[in-house]
Structure formats: C-alpha cells, structure tokens
Amino acid sequence: MASDIRSGLLRAIRDSTQFEIADDSLEACLVAEPKLLDDPVRIAAAERVISGRLLGGTPVPAAVRSEVLPVLGNIAEAIVESMLADQGWQPVDDDTAGYSSGHGIDLLMLDSTLERLVAIEVKSTIQPSRWPRLASGRREQLTPEWFDSPGNQSMVEWDVSAADVYTMVVQVHLHRRRWRACLAGDLTSPHPLVELDQLDDLAWLDG
C-alpha cells in the first residue's frame, strides 16, 4: 500500500502545473523574525548563505550544507504558507523553530472555506537539475500509518488522524522559482493541481 500511495502522489505531482514564485514573495520569506526562532544566530547565518545563493548565485560551501538544508526547508514552507494564505487559507500549525527537521507534517491549514483541514508536506531544492523527491528510504511516508504515528507532532497536538485531514504535497524548486502540487481527499486517489482556482474550494476532491 505504501508504494502505491507514493507512486500515485508522484504521478499526480508530475502532471500538475508549474506555478511561478515571484521574486518579492521569495525575498519576503528569506529572513525570519529573530523572536520566532529557537537559535537566531545560527539560523540567521544559514539565511545569509541561502540569500547569497538564491539572489546572488553564490555557491553554498560544502562545510555548511548540513546547517543550511533544514533552514532552506523552513523557507520553502514559509513560501507555501504565504501563497496559500493569499488564497484565503488559514494556518493552524506551522514550524516556528526556523528549521525543518524531524518526523511529521510540515504545515496544517484550513482551506478557504474553513471546512477542510489539510496536512501539507513540503519538499524543496536549490539544485538546478531536478525537482525535490519524497524522502528516500521512508516508504511509509504519507500513508495513514505515518499520519497517525505518535511522532507526528502536529497531528498529535491537534488530536486529528489521517481520516480527519486532506493531503497536499508541494514541491518547491527555489532555483527555478517554481512550485507544483497535488492534493488528495483519499490518499489512494491524488489529483494534480492544474489551476490555482482549485484551491478556492476543495469540494472537487470529495467526488
């Protein structure tokens, strides 16, 4: 079942439209407020490296890649959250640590009708040659068992299960300034996001 869910999500996301990330939207998410961060000095240093790479084309030094990647993931999550908020979606739970790590969903949001709770998984990359992948070696990711794991902090905190949420998987390609996504009411039947109007009301997933 896990492999079927994974392959279905990958097919749906490959069939989705590539939407543009505006430069001003990207720049607005490159630096977080220090008061929101667990380790402001460490994260600010990583943000400067990422800003230099994305805005100035400066390569990321190999010695700091392990520090940069979790912060890069958090920036991608901020872009997705901001974009969905512009569509009228409401944040329920997000990562305020400043870096993306650990087990569990990245964002939990209500759609614009405030009727559907959506668990959102965000994958990001700055590599020019490929889109980001779902985590390798974690075949159970995005299965009902994964959502309902005790380690899935946001799900536990809000006392919701896989049966209570819709699913959205978003790939953010920061080098190309593009993103694409798929959505599912039922994990066995994911659908590509082709038009942004699909985000206005997710009732079409219920069919």
Protein Blocks (a to p, Z undefined) as FASTA:
>chain_A
ZZmmmmmmmmmmmmpccddddfklmmmmmpccfklpfblmlmmmmmmmmmmmmmnopacd
fklmmmmmmmmmmmmmmmmmmmmmmnopacfbdcfkopaededdfbdcddfkopaccddd
ddddfbfkbccdddehilmgoiaklmmpmklmmlmmnopafklpccddddddfknopacd
dddfblklccddfbfklmmpcklmmZZ
